[in-house]
Amino acid sequence: MSNFTSISFSNIKSEIERFLKEEYNKANILFSAASPYGQILLVVENLHQLSLLYLKNAINQFDLSQVNSNNERVIRNAAIYAGHNPGRGISATGTLKFTLKSSADISADIPGARITLINKNNIKNKTNGLDYSLNLGTDVITHRVTPNYQFFVPIIQGKRKKKTYTGDGTALQTLSVKEIGRKDVENFNVQVLVNSDLWVVKNHLFEMLPGEMACVVRTGFDGGIDIVFGNEGFGIIPTIGSIIEVRYLITDGQLGNIFRRTSNDFKFVDDMLSADGQAVNVDKVFNVEIYTDINFGADKESLLFTKNILPISSNNFVLALPQQYAYAIKRLGVFSHVNAYEKSGTIFIVATPNIRLFKNQNADYFSIDIAAFNLDNYEKSKIDKYLRTGGNIQLTRKYKVVSPVISYYVVNIFLISYSDATDDSVNAQILNKISEYFLDLSRIDRVPKLDIIRELSTIIDIHSVDIQFISKKNEDYHKENIAMSTNKVNKYASSFNKDISTATLVPGYNPYSVQGLDPVLGDIIFEPNEIPVIRGGFYDRNGVYYSDSVDGNGLRSVNIIKKGTVDSKNRPNT
């Protein structure tokens, strides 16, 4: 087929013309391109070219290795056959803290001094206008309220919805739940009930046992889902006339992340209830604030990720190898840097949150709190829960989710600019380029100098550029050993009352050693459990201080050294 589509159009036309001339000559009829027959041939040729073009484009769309193969339906269908269920949007989750207001009158405002929270009750954030709901893990929770009382409530972003269908009694009955617009059916919050009985949700048909009340929920198109029931061999068939209820959550993805800790920023759409069933005015009685960050909200899996992951997908994706754990975490779409490695029989999963999702929208890479690169225990528990519910963990495998070791680096930039360029503009562009690169850092072992040079070379005001990384780990190594060597020399000189002209090195110290950098290329190199950040805040071996800022005087996290200018008339033509 490939050879067929690569046939030259001109060759095809030549062959047809040769055939027609032979046949017409037999009849003593002159055939030429200007003749009526030649004109008809030209039309046929154009139609043939167009047909082959459509055919070739169609073949390329089905060849997922092609760069321009981006037909969503083709890729999604290929994912289904490969056993990969593309991830939908994920709702942000977090915890609210409720504290009784000093002005509250318990007896008047909360009759019976008991308050009942009902799972899935709706609340709305006043600032972003998005829907959230209680995520209790049980139907109701009741608290006994006393002075100075406080309690904590898990919430999840999204709007609860349900749709009702009727069983038709056929094998493999399929239901499509579609949502219009940007919002997705949340990846993990789908329940299917048949005649009020909760059915088990499986990933694949063959996972359903004979006689099991189970169904498959898979990602559809346009943010919806498809629900597939069994055929008696795998799962049972809903009876004719049975009431099928699908309960699900509509998520806004990453828009649901909240970066601030504003108090009383939620409006309770549904009431909390007192002991006698009366509605409690939450705004009047409680101060409500965010206790744990509302984060991990992410948009649906990108088409590019689905396309790239298909070659390693399988119908029974067992979490056994480190790269399989890394793949499972990457599917969440909320981590910029993920690595997994095995040590002493345990798989260690290193993940760095996608800072773009969690940072204040007004912050840049250099002003982000360094703690944002680490996972807290609550976030680690979210990953653990996802792994246990989203994959088949090999029974003999042990794993541990860990925060990365932060390795600090300073970058010195040496450049020659064009004479008509302003330093402030060039510097701002440089900082933006470096910020964008490290915000999206996906490399797991090395940051090549060439990567940064290539990015900076796209700035039209820069004629030429080179960079140098300075590693805190390297400077600390030499600084500590030089200090110990100096101390050893001083003690020796004092004891023997003589001058020492040559240094006495600490045993094992290598003055030529390079830590955290490639000794030849100057690239950043880091271990599987590390993540490099461009951040100062340390002294080098010579006592020179690099601040953790990119502003102000002195040496900083990014130092831009201008080595000269080139006349602007030498700019290349663009």
MIVODREN-154291 format. One record per residue: residue in three letters; x, y, z negated of N, C-alpha, C in turn. Coordinates in steps of 0.02 Angstrom, whole numbers, plus 50000, padded with zeros to 5 digits. Example, Ala and Ser with C-alpha at 12.3 -4.5 7.8 and 13.67 -1.06 7.14 Angstrom:
ALA506604971649610506154977549610506604983549610 SER506424988849646506844994749643506455000249606 
REM end
This chain:
MET500414994050000500005000050000500435006350000 SER500965005949964501415011649960501715013250028 ASN501915007950065502195008850131501665011750179 PHE501055009350171500515011650213500405019150206 THR500415021650145500285028650133500865033150152 SER501435030250163502015034350182502115034450257 ILE501655031550297501705031850369501695039050393 SER502125040650440502155047350467501535048850509 PHE501225054650497500645056550536500825057350610 SER501405060050623501625060950693501715054350728 ASN501965049250693502045042550722501365039550740 ILE500885040650694500215038050707499925041250770 LYS499985047850775499725051350833500075049150897 SER500725048150895501115046050953500885039150978 GLU500755034750930500525028050948499845028450981 ILE499395032550955498725033150984498775036251054 GLU499175041551061499265044751126499555039851177 ARG500035035851158500325030951203499805025951228 PHE499385023651180498865018851197498355021951246 LEU498135028151230497635031351272497905032751342 LYS498525035051348498815036451414498855030151456 GLU499035024551425499065018251462498385016251488 GLU497875016951445497215014951464496915019651517 TYR497015026351507496735031051555497095030751622 ASN497745029451621498115028851683497855023151726 LYS497635017951694497355012351730496735014451769 ALA496395019451742495785022051775495935028251816 ASN496575029751828496775035651867496505042151837 ILE496455042451771496245048551735496835051351698 LEU496945057951709497505061251675497315062851603 PHE497735060551557497625062051486498155066951462 SER497945072351430498405077251402498105080151338 ALA498535083751299498305086851236497785092151249 ALA497805095251311497335100651327496665098051354 SER496645091651369496025088851395495505088151340 PRO494865087351359494345086351308494505080351263 TYR494795075151293494965069251254495535070751205 GLY496005074851227496545076851183496305080951124 GLN495815085351137495525089451084495155085051032 ILE494805080051058494465075351013494975071650971 LEU495515069551004496045066150968496335070450912 LEU496415076950925496685081550875496225081750813 VAL495575081850824495105081750769495155075250729 VAL495195069750767495255063150734495905062850694 GLU496445065550723497085065550687497035069350621 ASN496725075250623496665079350562496245075750509 LEU495705072550531495305068750484495695062950455 HIS496105059750496496515054150472497035056550422 GLN497345062350437497825065150390497505066550322 LEU496905069550325496555071250264496375064950224 SER496175059750259495995053450225496605050350191 LEU497165050350226497775047650196498005051850137 LEU497915058450141498105062850085497685061250023 TYR497025060450033496595058649977496785051849948 LEU496945047149992497135040549970497775040649930 LYS498265044449954498905044949919498825048249851 ASN498415053649848498285056949784497945052249735 ALA497475048249760497125043549717497605038349689 ILE498055035949731498545030949708499015034049656 ASN499215040249668499655043549620499325044549552 GLN498675045849553498305046849490498305040449449 PHE498275034649483498275028349447498975026149428 ASP499485029149458500175027849439500365032649384 LEU500315030449321500415034949265501135037349258 SER501585034349295502285036749294502365043249333 GLN501885044849376501915051049414501805057049368 VAL502205062249378502155068249338501475071449344 ASN501185071349404500545074649416499955070049402 SER500085064249374499535059749356499225062149291 ASN498705066049296498405069049237497655068649236 ASN497385063849272496665062849273496455059849206 GLU496075063649167495905061549099495525054949099 ARG495055054149144494655047949145495095041949160 VAL495555042649208495995037149225496435035249166 ILE496735040349133497185039049077496815036049018 ARG496215038849002495825036148947495615028948959 ASN495405027449021495225020549036495825015849033 ALA496395018249057497005014149052497175012848979 ALA497065017848936497185016948865496745011548835 ILE496105011448856495645006348830495884999348848 TYR496084998448912496314991948934496974989948900 ALA497374994848882498004993448848497914992348773 GLY497304993248749497184992348678497324998448636 HIS497425004148668497555010348632496935014548629 ASN496715016248570496125020448560496365027648547 PRO496325032148596496585038948586496295042248524 GLY496735045348485496525048548424496095054748437 ARG495555055248398495135061148402495365066348351 GLY495005071848347495185077048299495165074348227 ILE495585077248185495625075248115495435081148071 SER495015080048023494785085447979495295087047925 ALA495365093447912495765095647855495435093547790 THR495835091647742495585089647677495985093147622 GLY495685093747565496005096847507495565096347446 THR495745100047394495385099647331495235106647305 LEU494615107647281494415113847248494415112947173 LYS494585118247137494555118247064493985122747042 PHE493555120046999492995123746971493145125346898 THR493105131746881493215133946813492615137946789 LEU492345136146731491765139546705491935146846691 LYS491525151446716491635158546705491495160346632 SER491875165146606491775167246537491085170446527 SER490805173146581490145176346576489565171446581 ALA489715165146596489185160246605488855158346539 ASP488205157446540487815155046483487605147846498 ILE487955143046466487845136046483487115134046474 SER486815135846418486125133746404485635136546454 ALA485755142746477485285145946524485435144146596 ASP486085143746613486275142746683486335135446702 ILE486475131146653486555124046667486145120146615 PRO485495119646623485075116046574485315108946564 GLY485385107046500485635100546483486385100046483 ALA486725105546500487465105846500487785100346543 ARG487425098146593487685093146640487575095546711 ILE488065094546753488015096546822488175090546867 THR487765089646918487825083846963488035086247032 LEU488575083147058488805084447126488595078747171 ILE488325080347227488085075247274488565074947333 ASN488795068847347489275067947402488995070547467 LYS489425073447508489285076047574488865082447573 ASN488745085347514488415091847512488825096947551 ASN488475101347586488795106047631489015112447596 ILE489595114847615489845121347594490135124847655 LYS490225131247650490485135147706491025139947682 ASN491575140347719492095145047702491895151947726 LYS491935156847682491715163647698492175167147747 THR492825165447746493305168947788493315166247859 ASN493395159647869493445156947937492765154947965 GLY492235154847922491565153347946491445146047963 LEU491915141547946491845134447964491495130547910 ASP491225124847930490865120347885491335115547850 TYR491205114347786491555109447746491035105547707 SER491225100047676490755096347634491135092747579 LEU490765090947527491065087247472491265080247496 ASN491825077947472492095071447494492275067347432 LEU491755065547394491835062747327492075055547326 GLY491925051747378492075044647377491565040447342 THR491035043547316490475040247284489865044647294 ASP489265041847283488655045647299488575051847256 VAL488665051247191488595057047147489125056747092 ILE489295062547065489725063147007489405068246960 THR489365066546896489065070946846489605073046796 HIS489625079546782490095082246733489705085246674 ARG489955084046614489695087346555490065093946547 VAL489715099446547490015106046548490075108846477 THR490675110946459490815114146395491205120646408 PRO491255125146358491645131246368492365129646390 ASN492625133846435493295133046463493365126546504 TYR492795123746526492815117446562493015118646635 GLN493395113946664493565114146734493565107146763 PHE493415106546827493425100146861493645101146933 PHE493815095646966494125095947033493695091947082 VAL493615094847142493165091947191493525091347259 PRO493605085247286493895084547353493395086847406 ILE493645090247457493225092447512493535090547578 ILE493125090547631493355089047698493025093947746 GLN493395095947797493125100747845492685097147896 GLY492155100447915491725097647967490995097947948 LYS490575096647997489855096647987489585089547996 ARG489205087247947488915080547948488335080347998 LYS488315075048038487765074148085487575066848089 LYS486995065448115486785058648127486325058348187 LYS486345052648221485905051348278485615044348271 THR485005043648296484645037248290484505034348358 TYR484625027748363484515024048426484105017848410 THR483905014248462483515008148455483885002348486 GLY483934996748450484254990748477483844987948534 ASP484184985748588483834982948646483904975348651 GLY484274972348603484324965048602484814962148652 THR485174966348690485644963848740486344963348711 ALA486734958648740487434957948720487834964048740 LEU488304965948697488754971548709488384978048721 GLN487834979048685487484985448691487964991048672 THR487974996348714488435001848705488055008348697 LEU488235012148645487945018648633488475024048641 SER488295029548671488755035148680488515041048639 VAL488945043448595488805049348555489235054948582 LYS488915059948610489285065348643489165071948606 GLU489675076048605489635082748577489855087748630 ILE489495093148634489645098348683490105103548652 GLY490595105548691491035110748667491705108048644 ARG492055112248606492735110748585492765105548529 LYS492255104948489492275100748430492275093348447 ASP492595089348404492645082148413492275078448358 VAL492085072248374491875067648322492505065548284 GLU492515066748219493105065748178493355058448183 ASN494005057748180494325051348195494165045748145 PHE494045047648081493985042548029493315042347994 ASN492855046648012492235047147975491635045548019 VAL491575039248036491005036748075490715030748038 GLN490065030948026489705025347995489145023148042 VAL489055016648048488525013848090488085009448046 LEU487435010948043486955007148004486425004248050 VAL486264997948040485734994648078485214992348027 ASN484604995148034484064993847986484304995047915 SER484665000647906484915003047842485504999147814 ASP485724993847849486314990047828486944992947861 LEU487454994247821488074997047846488474991547881 TRP488634992647944489034987947983489774989947981 VAL490204984847984490924985947982491154988648049 VAL491584993648048491874996548109492544993148124 LYS492604990548184493214987248205493534991148262 ASN494174989548275494534992848329494434989448396 HIS494324982848396494274979048458493734973648451 LEU493454971648507492924966748508493154960148477 PHE493764958048495493984951448472494114951148397 GLU494124956948364494214957048291493574955248254 MET492994955448289492354953948258492254946448254 LEU492064943948195491954936848184491244934848206 PRO491134928548225490454926248241489984927248181 GLY489414930348194488934931548141489084937548098 GLU489614941348113489804947148072489424953248095 MET489164957048047488844963348063489384968548073 ALA489614969148135490174973448151490074976548220 CYS490434981848233490424985148298491094988448310 VAL491214990248372491824993748392491655001148402 VAL492065005448373492005012648385492635014948420 ARG492565017448480493145019648519493025026648545 THR493565030048560493535036848584493245037048655 GLY492735041248664492445042248730492755048248763 PHE492365051548804492595057448839492265063648808 ASP492585069348818492305075748796492195075948720 GLY492645072648682492615072948610492105068348578 GLY491775064148618491275059548591491565052748574 ILE491105048048558491305041248542490835036348577 ASP491075030348590490685024848614490645019448560 ILE490055016948548489955011648498489735005348536 VAL490114999948528489984993748564489814988348513 PHE489244985148521489034979648477489254972948506 GLY489144967548469489404961048487488994957248538 ASN489214950848548488884946548597488754939548569 GLU488724939048501488644932848463489294928948458 GLY489684928648512490344925548506490814929848463 PHE490774936348475491124941248434490604946048406 GLY490464945348341489954949448310489254947548331 ILE488754950348298488064948848315487754954448355 ILE487184952948386486824957748428486254960848387 PRO486214967448383485634970548350484984968248384 THR484494966548345483864963948371483484969448408 ILE483024967248452482604971948488482184976048438 GLY482184982548447481804986948404482134988848339 SER482724986248325483084988048264483274995448266 ILE483284998648208483455005748203484205006348191 ILE484545009548238485275010448233485395017748217 GLU485735018948162485895025748141486645026748141 VAL486875031848175487585033548178487695039948139 ARG488095039648087488265045348047488995047248061 TYR489105053648073489775055648091489905062848071 LEU490525064848079490755071448058491025075148119 ILE490805081148130491065085348184491615089848155 THR492205089348183492775093048156493005098648202 ASP493295103748172493605109148209494365108248214 GLY494615102348192495325100948199495755105548159 GLN496285108048191496775112148156496505118948134 LEU495955121148163495645127448141495405126948069 GLY495285120848045495035119947977495555120447923 ASN496205120847941496725121747891496675128747860 ILE496755129147795496715135547760497395136947728 PHE497685142647744498365144247724498385148847663 ARG497845150647636497835155447581497495152247521 ARG497575155147464497265152647403496775157747376 THR496325160347419495825165247398495305162047352 SER495165165447297494655162947250493955164647275 ASN493485160247257492775161347272492665162847346 ASP492995158847389492955159847461492495154647494 PHE492105150947454491655145947480490935147447459 LYS490475146647505489765147347491489445140447492 PHE489075138747441488775132247435488095132247469 VAL488065128947527487445128447566486945123947530 ASP487195118247504486775113647466486915114647391 ASP486405113747350486455115247279486785109647239 MET487135111647186487275107047132486685107047085 LEU486585101547049485985100747009486155100146935 SER485715103046893485775102346821485475095646799 ALA485485094346734485235088046708484505086946723 ASP484115092346727483395091646741483235092646815 GLY483745092446857483635092846929483575099846957 GLN483675104946916483645111746941484285113646978 ALA484205118147027484785120547064485215125047020 VAL485865124247025486335128246988486655133347034 ASN486655139547014486965144847053487725144547043 VAL488065141247088488785140047081489165146647077 ASP488985151447121489345157847122489295161447055 LYS488735160747021488635164146957489005160546900 VAL489065154046903489295150146846490045148546849 PHE490315147346910490995144846916491435149346959 ASN492075149746940492585152246984492835146247025 VAL492875147047090493085141647134493715143747171 GLU494245139747166494865141247200495155134847230 ILE495585135647279495915129947311496455127447264 TYR496425120947248496905117847203497465114347241 THR497285110147289497785107347334497635109847405 ASP498165111047443498085114047509497575110247551 ILE497185114047588496715111147635497075110747702 ASN497335104947717497775104347775497685097547808 PHE498155095947852498155089747892497595089847944 GLY497275095547955496805096048010497185096348076 ALA496985092448125497335092148188496845091148245 ASP497025093648304496625092648364496715085648391 LYS496305083848439496325077148467496995075748500 GLU497145069448507497765067248538497815070048609 SER498395072848624498485075948690498505070548744 LEU498305072648804498315068048861499025065648875 LEU499515070148867500215068248878500445062848829 PHE500245063548765500435058448716500125051748734 THR499485051748752499145045548772499505042348830 LYS499685046348879500025043848939500705040748921 ASN501075044048878501745041748860501735035648814 ILE501205034748776501185029448727500925022848756 LEU500615023048815500305017148843500795011248853 PRO501415012648876501865006848888502025002848826 ILE501955005648765502115001848704501495000148664 SER500905001248692500294999548657500134992148665 SER499724989648621499504982648625498814982148595 ASN498484976548611497814975548585497794973948511 ASN498354972348482498384970948411499004974248383 PHE498964980648372499554984548354499724983248280 VAL500194978748269500414977048202500974981648181 LEU500934984248121501464988448094501994983948063 ALA502524982948100503064978548077503744981848084 LEU503874984848142504524987948155504514995348138 PRO505094998248122505125005348105504805009848159 GLN504955008348223504685012648276503925012248280 GLN503635006548259502905005948258502595010248204 TYR502925010548147502695015148094502755022348117 ALA503305024048150503395030848174502855032648225 TYR502695027948269502175029048319501505030248286 ALA501345026248235500705026948201500635033848168 ILE501175036348138501155042848106501105048448158 LYS501465047748214501445052848267500745053548295 ARG500365048148295499685048448322499245053448284 LEU499415054748221499025059448182499055066548211 GLY499615068148243499675074648274499805080348227 VAL499965078948164500065084248115500785084548091 PHE501235080848123501935080848103502365082648163 SER502835087148152503295089148206503895084548210 HIS504085081748155504685077448153504515071048115 VAL504565065448148504425058948117504985054148134 ASN505245050848084505745045648094505605039948045 ALA505795034048064505725028248020506335023848028 TYR506585021347974507165016947975507105011747919 GLU507475006447927507445000947879508085000647838 LYS508004999747774508564999147728508384994347672 SER508794989147664508694984147611507984981147612 GLY507724979947673507074976747680506474981247673 THR506594987747662506044992547656506084997547714 ILE505504999047744505475004047797505335010747765 PHE505765015447777505685022247751505415026647807 ILE504875030047793504555034447841504695041647821 VAL505035045347863505215052247851504775056647895 ALA504405061047866503945065247904503985072447881 THR503995076847929503985084047915503335086847943 PRO502945090247901502315093147927502445097847985 ASN501975097948032501995102848085501885109648055 ILE502415113348049502385119748015501895124548048 ARG501785123648113501315127848148500605127148120 LEU500445121248094499785119948068499695122647997 PHE500235122947959500185124447889500445131247868 LYS500835134447910501115140847892500595146347899 ASN500705151547861500295157547870500365160047942 GLN499815161747972499825163748041500265169748055 ASN500395173848004500815179748013501545178347998 ALA501705172247977502385170547959502755167748020 ASP503415168348020503805165048071504245159748038 TYR504635156448079505025150848055505485152747997 PHE505785158648002506285160547953506005162947886 SER505355164547885505055166747822504635161347789 ILE504595155547819504215150047790504575147447728 ASP504195146447675504475143447614504775136647631 ILE505385135447609505735129247624505345123147599 ALA504925124047549504525118547523504025116047574 ALA503855120147624503375118147675503625112447718 PHE504295111347719504585105947758504525099247723 ASN504335099247661504275093147622503545091147612 LEU503435084847597502775082347581502685081947505 ASP502125084347480501995083247409501665076447400 ASN501575074347339501305067647325500605066747354 TYR500215072047354499535071747381499555070347456 GLU500015073647491500075072647563500355065747579 LYS500825063247538501075056547548500525051347539 SER500075052647492499515047947481499045047947541 LYS498975053747575498565054047635498865049647690 ILE499515049947698499845045747748499765038447732 ASP499865036747668499795029847646499085027247661 LYS498585031247646497895029347659497775028347734 TYR498055032747774497975032147846498295025647872 LEU498895024047849499235017947872498835011747853 ARG498535011847795498175005947771497495005147805 THR497225010647831496575010247864496645010347940 GLY497195013047966497255013848038497695008848073 GLY498005004348038498434999448070498444992848033 ASN498724987848065498784981248035499484980348007 ILE499554981447943500214981047911500414973847901 GLN501004972047924501274965447914501344964147839 LEU501064958447817501024957047746501694957047711 THR502204954847747502864954347716503254960947716 ARG502944966047745503294972447752503164977047692 LYS503694980447670503634985747621503834992347655 TYR503464997547638503645004047666503585009347613 LYS503905014947625503885020547579503895027047618 VAL503445031447603503425038047635503845042847594 VAL504325046047625504785050447589504835057147625 SER504985062247587505135068747616505855068747642 PRO505985072647693506665072847719507145076547673 VAL507775074947678508295078847645508425084947689 ILE508375090847661508465097047698509205098547705 SER509445099247766510135101147779510145108247808 TYR510545112547778510555119547795511105121147846 TYR510915125347894511385127547945511295134947959 VAL511845138147976511855144948002512065144548075 VAL511785148948117511985149048187512265155948204 ASN512865155948232513185161948258513095162048334 ILE512875167648360512735168248431513195173548460 PHE513575171748511514035176348545513765177548615 LEU513685183848632513365185148696513655191248731 ILE513555191348795513675197248837513005198848870 SER512795205048862512155207148889512265211948947 TYR511715213548981511745218549034511705225549005 SER511985230249039512075236949012511405240549000 ASP510885238749035510245242149026509805238748974 ALA510055233648941509665230048891509755233448823 THR509225233648783509255236348716509395230648667 ASP509825232048618510015226948570509415224248530 ASP508965228748509508395226648470507955221748509 SER507855223048572507445218548614507785211748622 VAL508425211848636508795205548645508785201448580 ASN508925204848524508935201248460508265198148443 ALA507715201948456507045199348441506895193148484 GLN507095193348547506985187548591507385181548569 ILE508005182748546508425177248522508115173948462 LEU507895177848413507595175048353506965171148370 ASN506565173648417505965170248437506125163548470 LYS506635163348513506825157148546507055151848496 ILE507465153948448507715149248398507145146848353 SER506705151548335506125149748294505695144548329 GLU505535145648392505115141048430505435134248436 TYR506085134148447506435127748455506395123548392 PHE506535126548335506555122648274505865121348245 LEU505365125448263504675123848244504445117448279 ASP504685116348339504485110548379505005105048380 LEU505475105248333506025100448333505765093348329 SER505915089348379505705082348381506295077548383 ARG506905080148393507495075948394507605072748325 ILE507875066648325507925062948262508645061548242 ASP509135064148279509825062748260510315068348276 ARG510145072748322510615077748346510255083748375 VAL510535089748363510305095848397510895098248440 PRO510865097048504511425099148547511475106748553 LYS512085109248552512175116348565511865118248632 LEU511925113648680511675115048747510925116648747 ASP510545113348703509835114848698509715122248684 ILE510075124748635509985131748614510245136448668 ILE510825134848696511115139048749510635139448808 ARG510335133648825509865133548881509265138048867 GLU509005137848805508435142048787508615149448790 LEU509195151148763509395158148761509565160748831 SER509785156348875509965158448943509365160448984 THR508755158848960508155160948995507985168248981 ILE508325171348932508215178448918508555182548972 ILE508165186349010508435189649070508945195049054 ASP508945197448992509425202748973510105200048953 ILE510175193548950510805190448929511185188048991 HIS511815190248996512245188249051512555181349037 SER512835180448978513135174148958513105173448882 VAL513105167148859513005166048788513335159548766 ASP513575159548704513835153548672513615153748599 ILE513605147948566513395147748496513865143548455 GLN513815144448390514205140548341513755139048281 PHE513725132748261513365130748201513845130448142 ILE513625132648084513995131948022513575127647975 SER513855122347951513495117447910513645118647836 LYS513125119447796513215120147724513535113847695 LYS513325108047719513615101847695514375101747706 ASN514585104147764515295104247780515665109147736 GLU515375115147728515705120247688515745118147614 ASP515205115047589515205112647520515745107347509 TYR515815102847557516315097447552517015100447545 HIS517185104947589517865107747587517945112547528 LYS517435116447513517475121247457517605117547391 GLU517235112147379517305108347317517995105047312 ASN518225102147366518865098647364519455103447362 ILE519385109147395519915114247391519975116947320 ALA519405118047288519405120447219519735115447173 MET519565109047183519865103847141520615103347154 SER520825104047217521535103747233521905109647202 THR521615115447206521915121447177521985120747102 ASN521475118247070521495117146998522045112246980 LYS522115107047020522635102047008523325105147014 VAL523415109347064524055112847073524215117347014 ASN523705121146992523815125746936524005122046872 LYS523665116446859523835112646800524545109946804 TYR524745107646863525415104946872525935110446860 ALA525815116246887526285121846880526335123946808 SER525795124046772525795126146703526165121146659 SER526085114746673526385109546631527145109446639 PHE527375110646699528095109946713528435116646722 ASN528045122046711528335128746713528715129946777 LYS528405128346833528725129346897528205131446948 ASP528435134747000527985136747054527865130847101 ILE527275130447125527105125347174526945128747240 SER527325127247290527245130547355526805126547402 THR526715120147390526305116047434525695113647395 ALA525135113147430524505110947399524535103547381 THR524215101947327524135094947306523405093047317 LEU523275088847366522605087247386522295082047340 VAL521635082447332521265077447295521295070847334 PRO521435065247301521435058847336520785057647373 GLY520835055747436520245054447477519995060447516 TYR520235066347499520015072347534520365072847601 ASN519955073747654520215074547721520085081647744 PRO520585085847747520485092947766520235093747838 TYR520285088547878520075088847947519365085947957 SER519065083647904518405080647908517885085947926 VAL517375084047964516825088447983516175085047961 GLN515795088347919515185085547892514575088947924 GLY514125084847951513515087547980513575090648048 LEU514165090148078514285092948144514695088048186 ASP514585088148251515015084248296515685087748300 PRO516235084348281516885087648278517145089948346 VAL516885087148400517115088948467516635093948500 LEU515985092248500515495096248535515205101948494 GLY515245101348427514955106448385514205105948375 ASP513895100348399513185099348390513015098048317 ILE512395099548298512145097348233512015089848237 ILE512265086148190512105079048185511825077748115 PHE511315073548111510995072248047510755065048043 GLU510695062747981510515055847967509755054847975 PRO509525048547978508805047247986508365050347931 ASN508655051347872508255054147817508325061647811 GLU508635064947860508765072147856508345075947907 ILE508265082447894507985087147941508405093547937 PRO508675095947992509075102047990508635108247993 VAL508805113347955508455119747957508965125247964 ILE508775130448000509205136348007509035140947949 ARG509455140647899509325144447838509985145247800 GLY510135151347782510745152647743510615151647669 GLY510885156247629510835155647556511415151747526 PHE511995151847558512575148147532513225151747549 TYR513755149947512514425152447523514825147347563 ASP515265149747608515705145147642516335143947600 ARG516805140147625517405138247588517855144247572 ASN517755149647609518165155647598517815160847554 GLY517245158947526516875163447483516435168447519 VAL516335167447583515905171847623515185169547614 TYR514745174347601514045172747587513605173947648 TYR513155169147662512655169647714511975169847681 SER511615175347689510955175947658510455171447695 ASP509885170247661509375165947691508875169847731 SER509055175847752508625180247790508905181147860 VAL508505184247903508765186247969508775193847974 ASP508605197247919508595204447917509125207147869 GLY509245213547873509695216747826510425216747848 ASN510855218847802511565219147816511915212747797 GLY512555212147819512945206247802512775200347846 LEU513095194747831512975188547869512315185347848 ARG511965182547896511295180047885511215172947914 SER510595170547916510455163947944510615163648018 VAL510475169148053510645169848124511055176148132 ASN511655175348158512105181048167512225181948242 ILE512045187848267512095189348339512695193948349 ILE513195191448382513815195148393513875196948466 LYS513825203348480513855205748548514585206748568 LYS514815203348620515515203448641515635208348698 GLY515105211248725515205216048779514585216448823 THR514645220448877514095221248924514345220448995 VAL513875219049038514005218749110513545223749144 ASP513805227249193513405232349228512755229149253 SER512205232549241511545229949259511475228649334 LYS511865232049375511825230949447512045223849466 ASN512375220349420512605213549432512085208349413 ARG511475210649394510945205949380510805201749441 PRO510685195249432510505191149490509815193149515 ASN509715192349580509065193849609508545188849584 THR507985191549563507455187349538506835188449578 
REM end
